[in-house]
């Protein structure tokens, strides 16, 4: 009976490293050790390959972050956008739900915000899919077509800033002891604090995250 000969030392039947594997490994490192620990060398060690194996898929750290941010984008809930496109949810409600999910996801991945805001989207297919859906939903509203992209950019800019606000310290607007006294700002802070109830606060008790986000988002969507 013929014996099966052992596999030779040729090329492996499947690639050891793929962009998907790189994205998942990079996200694992960033989630457990922070983005400061995310280096090409650390990623190669995590995958059990030589650093040179990575460069067939990502050219540098910036390219790596693009791959990772595209992976993170898959965590953003786009089902409200799908519902609006299907006609089962109003565009305004869909965009509000999508924006909230977007904010929540990227508040945990702040180092990626600069990548999304400043790099071309052509290398991020998941990001492109989401933008396409959001643009589709905006075009279902009364918004004039030439304002679709500006409104999408405005929404995203607001979402990014709000992602940072999630981590704002409680005393960020404390002006105690300052001279001259910023009377109007102090009055605004006091009245806002007095108006806040626990249900409006986030898990971290950050009063500057939820209510301002809701107010700003409502303003951006008011005419849709």
KEDO-400970 format. One line per 2 residues: number of its first residue (from 1); their letters; for each residue x, y, z of N, C-alpha, C, CB. Coordinates in nm, 3 decimals, padded with zeros to 5 digits. Glycine has a CB too. Example, Ala and Ser with C-alpha at 12.3 -4.5 7.8 and 13.67 -1.06 7.14 Angstrom:
% KEDO-400970
1) as) 01.319,-00.569,00.780,01.230,-00.450,00.780,01.320,-00.330,00.780,01.131,-00.447,00.905  01.285,-00.225,00.708,01.367,-00.106,00.714,01.290,00.003,00.787,01.408,-00.060,00.572
% end
This chain:
% KEDO-400970
1) xx) 00.085,-00.119,00.000,00.000,00.000,00.000,00.089,00.123,00.000,-00.096,00.001,00.123  00.054,00.220,-00.083,00.137,00.339,-00.093,00.125,00.421,00.035,00.096,00.425,-00.216
3) xx) 00.238,00.473,00.077,00.243,00.556,00.197,00.234,00.703,00.157,00.372,00.528,00.280  00.164,00.784,00.238,00.160,00.927,00.213,00.293,00.988,00.252,00.044,00.995,00.290
5) xx) 00.355,01.055,00.162,00.484,01.117,00.193,00.460,01.246,00.268,00.567,01.143,00.064  00.549,01.279,00.363,00.532,01.403,00.439,00.543,01.524,00.346,00.637,01.412,00.551
7) xx) 00.473,01.631,00.384,00.475,01.752,00.304,00.614,01.812,00.305,00.372,01.854,00.355  00.659,01.856,00.191,00.791,01.916,00.181,00.795,02.053,00.246,00.833,01.927,00.037
9) xx) 00.908,02.118,00.233,00.929,02.247,00.296,00.894,02.364,00.205,01.073,02.258,00.341  00.811,02.339,00.105,00.776,02.446,00.012,00.687,02.552,00.077,00.706,02.389,-00.110
11) xx) 00.628,02.637,-00.006,00.542,02.743,00.044,00.420,02.684,00.115,00.497,02.835,-00.071  00.372,02.744,00.222,00.253,02.694,00.291,00.132,02.703,00.200,00.227,02.772,00.421
13) xx) 00.033,02.613,00.224,-00.085,02.610,00.139,-00.170,02.736,00.156,-00.169,02.487,00.169  -00.161,02.801,00.271,-00.235,02.924,00.295,-00.139,03.030,00.349,-00.352,02.900,00.394
15) xx) -00.168,03.153,00.318,-00.083,03.262,00.366,-00.089,03.267,00.518,-00.127,03.397,00.306  00.027,03.283,00.578,00.034,03.291,00.724,-00.025,03.423,00.771,00.179,03.277,00.772
17) xx) -00.003,03.528,00.694,-00.047,03.662,00.733,-00.143,03.717,00.628,00.074,03.756,00.751  -00.255,03.769,00.674,-00.351,03.837,00.586,-00.385,03.972,00.649,-00.480,03.750,00.564
19) xx) -00.444,04.061,00.571,-00.484,04.190,00.627,-00.587,04.172,00.738,-00.540,04.281,00.516  -00.675,04.074,00.722,-00.775,04.048,00.826,-00.708,04.002,00.955,-00.876,03.943,00.778
21) xx) -00.610,03.913,00.942,-00.539,03.865,01.061,-00.461,03.978,01.127,-00.443,03.750,01.023  -00.401,04.063,01.046,-00.328,04.178,01.099,-00.423,04.271,01.174,-00.257,04.254,00.984
23) xx) -00.539,04.297,01.117,-00.636,04.385,01.181,-00.680,04.329,01.315,-00.757,04.406,01.090  -00.712,04.201,01.319,-00.759,04.139,01.443,-00.650,04.134,01.549,-00.812,03.999,01.415
25) xx) -00.528,04.102,01.506,-00.417,04.097,01.600,-00.384,04.236,01.653,-00.292,04.035,01.534  -00.383,04.334,01.564,-00.355,04.471,01.605,-00.459,04.523,01.702,-00.348,04.562,01.485
27) xx) -00.584,04.492,01.675,-00.692,04.534,01.764,-00.682,04.466,01.899,-00.828,04.505,01.700  -00.638,04.340,01.899,-00.620,04.268,02.025,-00.512,04.334,02.110,-00.584,04.121,01.997
29) xx) -00.400,04.370,02.046,-00.292,04.436,02.119,-00.339,04.570,02.173,-00.169,04.456,02.027  -00.404,04.649,02.088,-00.449,04.782,02.129,-00.551,04.775,02.241,-00.508,04.856,02.010
31) xx) -00.639,04.677,02.236,-00.745,04.665,02.336,-00.693,04.620,02.471,-00.851,04.569,02.288  -00.589,04.539,02.471,-00.537,04.484,02.597,-00.420,04.563,02.653,-00.496,04.341,02.577
33) xx) -00.340,04.624,02.565,-00.218,04.692,02.611,-00.212,04.839,02.574,-00.099,04.623,02.555  -00.309,04.885,02.497,-00.310,05.025,02.457,-00.244,05.047,02.322,-00.241,05.109,02.562
35) xx) -00.283,05.156,02.256,-00.229,05.183,02.123,-00.081,05.218,02.125,-00.306,05.296,02.059  -00.032,05.264,02.240,00.111,05.295,02.248,00.195,05.168,02.237,00.143,05.367,02.379
37) xx) 00.137,05.054,02.269,00.210,04.926,02.259,00.200,04.865,02.120,00.157,04.828,02.362  00.123,04.926,02.034,00.102,04.870,01.900,00.214,04.914,01.807,-00.035,04.914,01.844
39) xx) 00.309,04.826,01.786,00.419,04.850,01.694,00.425,04.735,01.595,00.554,04.864,01.770  00.497,04.756,01.487,00.511,04.649,01.388,00.580,04.528,01.450,00.589,04.699,01.264
41) xx) 00.679,04.554,01.536,00.751,04.444,01.601,00.659,04.366,01.694,00.873,04.498,01.679  00.578,04.439,01.772,00.485,04.372,01.864,00.381,04.292,01.787,00.416,04.475,01.955
43) xx) 00.336,04.346,01.677,00.238,04.276,01.595,00.296,04.149,01.536,00.187,04.368,01.483  00.420,04.158,01.488,00.486,04.039,01.432,00.501,03.931,01.538,00.625,04.076,01.374
45) xx) 00.539,03.971,01.659,00.552,03.872,01.768,00.417,03.809,01.798,00.609,03.939,01.896  00.314,03.890,01.800,00.179,03.839,01.829,00.136,03.735,01.725,00.078,03.954,01.833
47) xx) 00.172,03.760,01.601,00.134,03.669,01.492,00.232,03.554,01.474,00.122,03.745,01.364  00.348,03.565,01.540,00.448,03.460,01.528,00.519,03.459,01.394,00.385,03.327,01.550
49) xx) 00.539,03.578,01.338,00.609,03.588,01.210,00.719,03.693,01.220,00.510,03.625,01.096  00.803,03.697,01.120,00.905,03.800,01.112,00.840,03.932,01.072,01.017,03.761,01.012
51) xx) 00.891,04.045,01.121,00.833,04.175,01.083,00.824,04.195,00.932,00.915,04.286,01.143  00.919,04.138,00.860,00.918,04.155,00.714,00.792,04.096,00.650,01.042,04.089,00.653
53) xx) 00.731,03.996,00.716,00.610,03.934,00.661,00.492,04.031,00.661,00.575,03.810,00.741  00.498,04.130,00.750,00.388,04.225,00.759,00.387,04.323,00.643,00.396,04.301,00.890
55) xx) 00.506,04.352,00.592,00.518,04.459,00.493,00.462,04.420,00.357,00.662,04.500,00.479  00.426,04.295,00.340,00.355,04.256,00.218,00.210,04.303,00.220,00.361,04.104,00.200
57) xx) 00.164,04.343,00.341,00.023,04.379,00.357,00.004,04.522,00.408,-00.044,04.283,00.452  00.093,04.567,00.495,00.087,04.704,00.546,00.226,04.766,00.534,00.038,04.708,00.695
59) xx) 00.231,04.888,00.484,00.360,04.950,00.454,00.427,05.011,00.575,00.342,05.055,00.349  00.347,05.057,00.670,00.402,05.128,00.785,00.297,05.134,00.896,00.449,05.270,00.746
61) xx) 00.330,05.204,01.004,00.238,05.213,01.118,00.107,05.282,01.078,00.304,05.290,01.234  00.115,05.384,00.995,-00.006,05.454,00.953,-00.098,05.360,00.875,00.029,05.577,00.868
63) xx) -00.039,05.281,00.786,-00.117,05.185,00.708,-00.179,05.080,00.801,-00.029,05.116,00.602  -00.104,05.041,00.902,-00.155,04.945,01.001,-00.278,05.001,01.072,-00.045,04.910,01.103
65) xx) -00.271,05.128,01.111,-00.383,05.189,01.180,-00.506,05.201,01.091,-00.344,05.326,01.233  -00.484,05.222,00.962,-00.596,05.226,00.868,-00.667,05.090,00.865,-00.548,05.265,00.726
67) xx) -00.587,04.984,00.861,-00.643,04.849,00.859,-00.723,04.823,00.988,-00.532,04.743,00.843  -00.667,04.867,01.101,-00.733,04.845,01.230,-00.861,04.927,01.241,-00.638,04.879,01.345
69) xx) -00.854,05.053,01.198,-00.975,05.136,01.210,-01.087,05.082,01.124,-00.945,05.281,01.173  -01.050,05.021,01.011,-01.153,04.963,00.926,-01.217,04.842,00.995,-01.094,04.921,00.790
71) xx) -01.136,04.769,01.071,-01.189,04.657,01.150,-01.281,04.708,01.260,-01.073,04.574,01.210  -01.239,04.815,01.327,-01.322,04.873,01.433,-01.455,04.922,01.377,-01.247,04.989,01.503
73) xx) -01.452,04.973,01.256,-01.575,05.021,01.192,-01.684,04.914,01.185,-01.545,05.072,01.052  -01.643,04.789,01.180,-01.742,04.681,01.172,-01.823,04.668,01.301,-01.674,04.548,01.141
75) xx) -01.775,04.733,01.409,-01.848,04.730,01.536,-01.957,04.837,01.543,-01.752,04.748,01.652  -01.951,04.933,01.452,-02.054,05.038,01.450,-02.184,04.979,01.397,-02.008,05.160,01.362
77) xx) -02.291,05.002,01.468,-02.421,04.945,01.430,-02.480,05.022,01.311,-02.520,04.949,01.550  -02.486,04.956,01.198,-02.544,05.019,01.079,-02.685,04.968,01.049,-02.454,04.995,00.958
79) xx) -02.739,04.885,01.136,-02.874,04.833,01.112,-02.979,04.945,01.104,-02.913,04.734,01.221  -02.965,05.055,01.181,-03.062,05.163,01.164,-03.057,05.224,01.023,-03.037,05.272,01.267
81) xx) -02.937,05.235,00.967,-02.925,05.287,00.831,-02.993,05.192,00.732,-02.777,05.307,00.793  -02.971,05.062,00.753,-03.036,04.962,00.666,-03.188,04.973,00.675,-02.990,04.820,00.704
83) xx) -03.236,04.997,00.797,-03.381,05.007,00.818,-03.438,05.130,00.746,-03.414,05.014,00.968  -03.363,05.239,00.750,-03.409,05.360,00.681,-03.412,05.338,00.531,-03.318,05.480,00.715
85) xx) -03.310,05.271,00.479,-03.304,05.242,00.335,-03.419,05.151,00.295,-03.169,05.177,00.299  -03.457,05.060,00.386,-03.568,04.968,00.359,-03.704,05.034,00.379,-03.557,04.845,00.448
87) xx) -03.704,05.153,00.438,-03.829,05.225,00.459,-03.901,05.191,00.586,-03.918,05.200,00.346  -03.833,05.125,00.681,-03.899,05.086,00.806,-03.861,05.174,00.924,-03.864,04.942,00.838
89) xx) -03.774,05.272,00.902,-03.734,05.364,01.008,-03.709,05.500,00.943,-03.605,05.313,01.084  -03.745,05.605,01.013,-03.725,05.738,00.954,-03.575,05.767,00.942,-03.795,05.847,01.040
91) xx) -03.534,05.840,00.839,-03.393,05.874,00.823,-03.335,05.945,00.945,-03.373,05.961,00.701  -03.413,06.035,01.004,-03.363,06.110,01.120,-03.334,06.016,01.237,-03.465,06.217,01.162
93) xx) -03.425,05.926,01.267,-03.403,05.831,01.377,-03.288,05.737,01.345,-03.531,05.750,01.405  -03.277,05.698,01.220,-03.170,05.608,01.179,-03.034,05.674,01.196,-03.189,05.563,01.034
95) xx) -03.022,05.797,01.152,-02.895,05.869,01.162,-02.859,05.894,01.308,-02.901,06.001,01.086  -02.959,05.922,01.391,-02.933,05.945,01.534,-02.880,05.818,01.600,-03.061,05.992,01.605
97) xx) -02.942,05.704,01.571,-02.898,05.578,01.630,-02.759,05.540,01.580,-02.998,05.466,01.598  -02.735,05.558,01.451,-02.603,05.529,01.393,-02.496,05.617,01.454,-02.606,05.547,01.241
99) xx) -02.524,05.746,01.468,-02.427,05.839,01.524,-02.392,05.804,01.667,-02.481,05.982,01.517  -02.490,05.762,01.744,-02.465,05.725,01.883,-02.375,05.601,01.890,-02.597,05.698,01.958
101) xx) -02.403,05.503,01.807,-02.318,05.383,01.805,-02.176,05.418,01.761,-02.378,05.277,01.711  -02.166,05.501,01.661,-02.035,05.546,01.609,-01.956,05.613,01.721,-02.054,05.644,01.490
103) xx) -02.022,05.705,01.795,-01.957,05.773,01.906,-01.911,05.675,02.014,-02.051,05.876,01.967  -02.000,05.583,02.049,-01.969,05.487,02.156,-01.851,05.398,02.119,-02.091,05.402,02.186
105) xx) -01.848,05.351,01.995,-01.739,05.262,01.951,-01.606,05.335,01.951,-01.768,05.206,01.812  -01.602,05.453,01.891,-01.473,05.520,01.876,-01.429,05.596,02.001,-01.479,05.615,01.761
107) xx) -01.517,05.610,02.099,-01.472,05.665,02.227,-01.375,05.569,02.295,-01.592,05.693,02.319  -01.376,05.443,02.253,-01.284,05.343,02.307,-01.161,05.326,02.218,-01.355,05.209,02.323
109) xx) -01.155,05.401,02.109,-01.043,05.389,02.014,-01.002,05.527,01.965,-01.081,05.298,01.895  -00.979,05.619,02.058,-00.949,05.757,02.021,-00.828,05.773,01.930,-00.928,05.838,02.145
111) xx) -00.720,05.693,01.946,-00.606,05.711,01.856,-00.639,05.691,01.708,-00.496,05.617,01.894  -00.751,05.625,01.680,-00.788,05.601,01.541,-00.862,05.718,01.478,-00.873,05.477,01.532
113) xx) -00.908,05.811,01.559,-00.987,05.922,01.506,-00.906,06.005,01.407,-01.038,06.011,01.619  -00.780,06.032,01.441,-00.697,06.110,01.349,-00.679,06.039,01.216,-00.560,06.138,01.413
115) xx) -00.668,05.905,01.222,-00.652,05.828,01.098,-00.775,05.843,01.010,-00.628,05.678,01.130  -00.893,05.829,01.068,-01.015,05.839,00.990,-01.032,05.979,00.932,-01.137,05.802,01.077
117) xx) -00.995,06.078,01.012,-01.020,06.217,00.972,-00.921,06.268,00.868,-01.015,06.306,01.093  -00.803,06.207,00.858,-00.699,06.267,00.774,-00.646,06.178,00.663,-00.587,06.308,00.859
119) xx) -00.688,06.051,00.657,-00.637,05.961,00.554,-00.746,05.929,00.452,-00.582,05.831,00.618  -00.710,05.913,00.325,-00.809,05.875,00.223,-00.877,05.743,00.259,-00.742,05.863,00.085
121) xx) -01.002,05.730,00.221,-01.079,05.612,00.261,-01.062,05.495,00.165,-01.225,05.647,00.271  -00.987,05.512,00.058,-00.980,05.410,-00.045,-00.925,05.277,00.007,-00.895,05.458,-00.160
123) xx) -00.843,05.280,00.111,-00.787,05.156,00.165,-00.869,05.097,00.278,-00.649,05.180,00.213  -00.990,05.149,00.299,-01.074,05.105,00.411,-01.213,05.068,00.360,-01.083,05.214,00.521
125) xx) -01.230,04.947,00.307,-01.358,04.910,00.244,-01.478,04.912,00.337,-01.346,04.775,00.186  -01.461,04.874,00.464,-01.575,04.875,00.557,-01.619,05.019,00.583,-01.538,04.806,00.689
127) xx) -01.522,05.108,00.594,-01.553,05.249,00.614,-01.630,05.304,00.495,-01.424,05.330,00.636  -01.587,05.268,00.376,-01.655,05.313,00.254,-01.800,05.265,00.253,-01.581,05.262,00.129
129) xx) -01.823,05.140,00.293,-01.959,05.086,00.296,-02.049,05.168,00.389,-01.957,04.939,00.341  -01.994,05.203,00.505,-02.073,05.278,00.603,-02.102,05.419,00.551,-01.999,05.286,00.738
131) xx) -02.001,05.484,00.496,-02.023,05.618,00.440,-02.128,05.614,00.328,-01.891,05.676,00.386  -02.124,05.509,00.248,-02.219,05.497,00.138,-02.362,05.484,00.191,-02.184,05.377,00.049
133) xx) -02.377,05.405,00.297,-02.510,05.389,00.358,-02.558,05.521,00.419,-02.508,05.279,00.466  -02.468,05.590,00.490,-02.506,05.716,00.553,-02.544,05.820,00.447,-02.391,05.770,00.640
135) xx) -02.469,05.824,00.337,-02.501,05.916,00.229,-02.636,05.882,00.167,-02.390,05.913,00.120  -02.663,05.753,00.153,-02.792,05.707,00.098,-02.906,05.756,00.187,-02.795,05.553,00.087
137) xx) -02.890,05.739,00.317,-02.996,05.780,00.410,-03.015,05.932,00.406,-02.964,05.734,00.553  -02.906,06.006,00.402,-02.917,06.152,00.395,-02.992,06.195,00.268,-02.778,06.217,00.398
139) xx) -02.974,06.119,00.161,-03.041,06.152,00.036,-03.189,06.114,00.037,-02.971,06.083,-00.079  -03.231,06.045,00.142,-03.374,06.015,00.159,-03.447,06.126,00.233,-03.391,05.883,00.234
141) xx) -03.373,06.226,00.277,-03.431,06.338,00.352,-03.459,06.455,00.259,-03.337,06.382,00.467  -03.504,06.565,00.318,-03.532,06.686,00.240,-03.406,06.767,00.211,-03.633,06.773,00.314
143) xx) -03.293,06.717,00.256,-03.167,06.788,00.234,-03.137,06.798,00.085,-03.051,06.717,00.307  -03.092,06.914,00.041,-03.057,06.929,-00.100,-02.937,06.840,-00.131,-03.025,07.078,-00.134
145) xx) -02.937,06.774,-00.246,-02.833,06.675,-00.278,-02.690,06.725,-00.264,-02.853,06.627,-00.418  -02.666,06.851,-00.300,-02.528,06.901,-00.293,-02.482,06.924,-00.149,-02.516,07.030,-00.371
147) xx) -02.575,06.912,-00.054,-02.539,06.928,00.087,-02.522,06.794,00.159,-02.645,07.009,00.158  -02.535,06.684,00.086,-02.520,06.552,00.148,-02.382,06.534,00.208,-02.547,06.442,00.046
149) xx) -02.279,06.559,00.130,-02.142,06.539,00.180,-02.107,06.636,00.291,-02.043,06.552,00.066  -02.136,06.767,00.278,-02.107,06.857,00.389,-02.177,06.815,00.519,-02.148,06.997,00.353
151) xx) -02.302,06.768,00.508,-02.372,06.727,00.630,-02.311,06.601,00.689,-02.521,06.706,00.601  -02.270,06.509,00.604,-02.205,06.387,00.651,-02.075,06.420,00.723,-02.179,06.290,00.535
153) xx) -01.997,06.512,00.666,-01.872,06.554,00.729,-01.900,06.624,00.861,-01.792,06.647,00.635  -02.002,06.708,00.864,-02.037,06.778,00.987,-02.078,06.679,01.096,-02.150,06.878,00.962
155) xx) -02.158,06.580,01.059,-02.199,06.478,01.155,-02.078,06.404,01.209,-02.296,06.379,01.090  -01.989,06.365,01.119,-01.874,06.288,01.163,-01.780,06.371,01.249,-01.798,06.233,01.042
157) xx) -01.762,06.498,01.215,-01.679,06.585,01.297,-01.736,06.596,01.438,-01.667,06.725,01.234  -01.867,06.608,01.447,-01.934,06.615,01.577,-01.917,06.484,01.654,-02.082,06.647,01.559
159) xx) -01.930,06.372,01.584,-01.915,06.241,01.647,-01.775,06.224,01.703,-01.945,06.129,01.547  -01.673,06.266,01.626,-01.535,06.252,01.673,-01.511,06.335,01.799,-01.437,06.294,01.563
161) xx) -01.557,06.459,01.797,-01.540,06.543,01.915,-01.612,06.486,02.035,-01.588,06.684,01.888  -01.730,06.432,02.011,-01.808,06.372,02.119,-01.742,06.247,02.175,-01.948,06.339,02.070
163) xx) -01.667,06.176,02.090,-01.594,06.058,02.137,-01.490,06.099,02.241,-01.527,05.984,02.020  -01.427,06.214,02.220,-01.331,06.265,02.318,-01.403,06.314,02.443,-01.247,06.378,02.257
165) xx) -01.520,06.375,02.426,-01.594,06.427,02.541,-01.632,06.318,02.640,-01.720,06.498,02.493  -01.645,06.195,02.592,-01.677,06.083,02.680,-01.574,06.073,02.793,-01.683,05.951,02.601
167) xx) -01.451,06.114,02.765,-01.343,06.101,02.862,-01.308,06.233,02.930,-01.219,06.046,02.794  -01.392,06.334,02.913,-01.364,06.464,02.974,-01.373,06.454,03.127,-01.463,06.570,02.922
169) xx) -01.279,06.518,03.198,-01.285,06.515,03.345,-01.401,06.598,03.397,-01.153,06.566,03.405  -01.447,06.565,03.515,-01.564,06.632,03.572,-01.538,06.781,03.593,-01.602,06.567,03.705
171) xx) -01.412,06.818,03.618,-01.380,06.957,03.650,-01.330,07.035,03.528,-01.275,06.963,03.760  -01.361,06.989,03.408,-01.306,07.051,03.289,-01.345,07.199,03.275,-01.351,06.975,03.166
173) xx) -01.461,07.236,03.328,-01.505,07.376,03.320,-01.499,07.446,03.456,-01.646,07.382,03.265  -01.417,07.395,03.547,-01.402,07.457,03.679,-01.316,07.583,03.667,-01.339,07.357,03.781
175) xx) -01.371,07.697,03.700,-01.298,07.824,03.691,-01.278,07.888,03.827,-01.372,07.921,03.599  -01.287,07.809,03.933,-01.274,07.860,04.069,-01.143,07.935,04.087,-01.284,07.746,04.171
177) xx) -01.152,08.059,04.139,-01.032,08.136,04.169,-00.977,08.216,04.053,-00.928,08.047,04.219  -01.033,08.203,03.936,-00.982,08.277,03.820,-01.023,08.423,03.827,-01.032,08.213,03.690
179) xx) -00.932,08.509,03.783,-00.963,08.651,03.773,-00.923,08.701,03.635,-00.891,08.732,03.884  -01.006,08.781,03.571,-01.141,08.815,03.618,-01.235,08.695,03.611,-01.200,08.930,03.536
181) xx) -01.337,08.698,03.691,-01.432,08.587,03.698,-01.511,08.578,03.567,-01.528,08.605,03.818  -01.505,08.461,03.498,-01.583,08.443,03.374,-01.730,08.420,03.410,-01.528,08.324,03.290
183) xx) -01.798,08.528,03.442,-01.932,08.522,03.500,-02.031,08.440,03.418,-01.986,08.660,03.517  -02.035,08.466,03.288,-02.135,08.400,03.205,-02.106,08.250,03.191,-02.141,08.465,03.067
185) xx) -01.979,08.216,03.178,-01.942,08.075,03.170,-01.974,08.004,03.300,-01.792,08.058,03.136  -01.937,08.067,03.412,-01.964,08.007,03.543,-02.114,07.985,03.562,-01.909,08.096,03.657
187) xx) -02.194,08.084,03.523,-02.339,08.072,03.536,-02.392,07.957,03.450,-02.408,08.204,03.497  -02.338,07.944,03.329,-02.381,07.836,03.239,-02.347,07.700,03.297,-02.316,07.852,03.100
189) xx) -02.227,07.688,03.355,-02.184,07.561,03.414,-02.273,07.524,03.531,-02.038,07.569,03.460  -02.300,07.620,03.619,-02.383,07.593,03.737,-02.524,07.550,03.697,-02.389,07.718,03.827
191) xx) -02.582,07.622,03.603,-02.719,07.589,03.562,-02.725,07.454,03.491,-02.774,07.698,03.470  -02.621,07.423,03.415,-02.618,07.293,03.349,-02.607,07.182,03.452,-02.502,07.284,03.249
193) xx) -02.516,07.198,03.549,-02.500,07.098,03.655,-02.631,07.076,03.728,-02.390,07.141,03.755  -02.700,07.184,03.758,-02.824,07.174,03.835,-02.936,07.107,03.756,-02.868,07.311,03.879
195) xx) -02.924,07.107,03.624,-03.029,07.049,03.541,-03.010,06.901,03.514,-03.037,07.122,03.410  -02.892,06.850,03.547,-02.859,06.712,03.513,-02.910,06.616,03.619,-02.707,06.696,03.498
197) xx) -02.971,06.505,03.571,-03.015,06.397,03.659,-02.929,06.275,03.630,-03.167,06.365,03.639  -02.914,06.183,03.725,-02.831,06.063,03.703,-02.858,05.988,03.574,-02.850,05.971,03.816
199) xx) -02.985,05.973,03.527,-03.007,05.898,03.403,-02.939,05.961,03.281,-03.155,05.887,03.375  -02.907,06.091,03.290,-02.842,06.157,03.178,-02.691,06.135,03.176,-02.871,06.305,03.182
201) xx) -02.639,06.076,03.282,-02.496,06.059,03.294,-02.453,05.926,03.236,-02.452,06.071,03.438  -02.326,05.919,03.195,-02.270,05.794,03.146,-02.226,05.709,03.263,-02.153,05.819,03.049
203) xx) -02.180,05.588,03.233,-02.132,05.499,03.339,-02.019,05.562,03.417,-02.088,05.366,03.280  -01.940,05.646,03.353,-01.827,05.709,03.420,-01.869,05.837,03.492,-01.716,05.740,03.318
205) xx) -02.001,05.864,03.496,-02.054,05.983,03.561,-02.002,06.111,03.495,-02.018,05.983,03.708  -01.979,06.107,03.369,-01.932,06.223,03.295,-02.051,06.299,03.240,-01.835,06.181,03.181
207) xx) -02.083,06.412,03.302,-02.202,06.486,03.260,-02.182,06.558,03.128,-02.240,06.586,03.367  -02.057,06.564,03.082,-02.031,06.635,02.957,-02.036,06.544,02.835,-01.895,06.702,02.964
209) xx) -02.079,06.422,02.854,-02.084,06.328,02.742,-02.223,06.318,02.680,-02.038,06.191,02.787  -02.322,06.284,02.761,-02.451,06.245,02.703,-02.542,06.361,02.664,-02.523,06.159,02.800
211) xx) -02.570,06.450,02.758,-02.662,06.560,02.727,-02.610,06.650,02.615,-02.688,06.642,02.851  -02.485,06.696,02.620,-02.435,06.777,02.508,-02.439,06.702,02.375,-02.292,06.822,02.536
213) xx) -02.414,06.571,02.378,-02.420,06.493,02.254,-02.562,06.494,02.198,-02.373,06.348,02.278  -02.659,06.472,02.284,-02.798,06.470,02.240,-02.840,06.606,02.184,-02.890,06.430,02.355
215) xx) -02.802,06.713,02.255,-02.838,06.848,02.211,-02.775,06.878,02.074,-02.792,06.953,02.315  -02.647,06.847,02.060,-02.578,06.874,01.935,-02.630,06.791,01.819,-02.431,06.850,01.951
217) xx) -02.656,06.663,01.847,-02.705,06.574,01.742,-02.844,06.617,01.695,-02.709,06.429,01.792  -02.929,06.655,01.790,-03.062,06.702,01.752,-03.054,06.826,01.663,-03.145,06.732,01.878
219) xx) -02.958,06.914,01.693,-02.942,07.035,01.612,-02.897,07.000,01.471,-02.840,07.129,01.678  -02.807,06.903,01.459,-02.757,06.863,01.327,-02.862,06.792,01.243,-02.636,06.774,01.344
221) xx) -02.958,06.730,01.309,-03.060,06.653,01.237,-03.195,06.724,01.229,-03.078,06.519,01.303  -03.204,06.842,01.287,-03.334,06.909,01.303,-03.407,06.933,01.172,-03.315,07.039,01.372
223) xx) -03.334,06.962,01.066,-03.400,06.999,00.940,-03.417,06.882,00.844,-03.323,07.108,00.872  -03.389,06.761,00.891,-03.397,06.645,00.801,-03.536,06.581,00.804,-03.290,06.540,00.839
% end
